[in-house]
Amino acid sequence: MKRMSIFCILLFCSTMVLTASSPRTLKYKQIQKKIRDLESMVKDKDAELLHTPESLVEGCLSTAVTCFKKGIQKLQPASSQENEAFTKAIRIVSKFTYRDSGEHCEFTCESYEKKTPKEFLKSFENLMK
């Protein structure tokens, strides 16, 4: 009976561990949600075009993340009423980090095509996926 109880407890615990999301996964999902939120709050007309990394090569992910983090700081809210939520979303998205693989990338931020803020955010969301 004692062995059966221990077995059930171990089975339950291992099931819980397998179904729990890692903290990193939860953080990425939160950042993706904030990027989607920013898409509805960002000023898109008469806004500065931003260098938008697309079709990324494996060794250039770190460069792309750096470009997105620089571009995020240049975004502006569509209206002053959304300023507080906008600022909070920018702060959360800016915390995204990517460990550099150590590979050299031949691309710079300036080598990527400039796009509107909404297209920029869509590309950033695609990178996060």
RABELQUI-V830903 format. One record per backbone hydrogen bond with DSSP energy under -0.5 kcal/mol. NH is the residue of the N-H (numbers start at 1). CO is the residue of the C=O. Records with the same first field share a line. If there is no record, write none. Layout:
BEGIN
NH = CO ; CO
END
This chain:
BEGIN
5 = 1
6 = 2
7 = 3
8 = 4
9 = 5
10 = 6
11 = 7
12 = 8
13 = 9
14 = 10
15 = 11
16 = 12
17 = 13
18 = 14
19 = 15
20 = 16
26 = 22
27 = 23
28 = 24
29 = 25
30 = 26
31 = 27
32 = 28
33 = 29
34 = 30
35 = 31
36 = 32
37 = 33
38 = 34
39 = 35
40 = 36 ; 37
41 = 37 ; 38
42 = 38
43 = 76
44 = 42
47 = 44
50 = 115
52 = 113
53 = 51
60 = 57
61 = 58
64 = 60
65 = 61
66 = 62
67 = 63
68 = 64
69 = 65
70 = 66
71 = 67
72 = 68
73 = 69
74 = 71
75 = 71 ; 72
78 = 41
82 = 79
83 = 80
86 = 82
87 = 83
88 = 84
89 = 85
90 = 86
91 = 87
92 = 88
93 = 89
94 = 90
95 = 91 ; 92
96 = 93
111 = 108
112 = 109
115 = 50
120 = 116
121 = 117
122 = 118
123 = 119
124 = 120
125 = 121
126 = 122
127 = 123
128 = 124
129 = 125
END
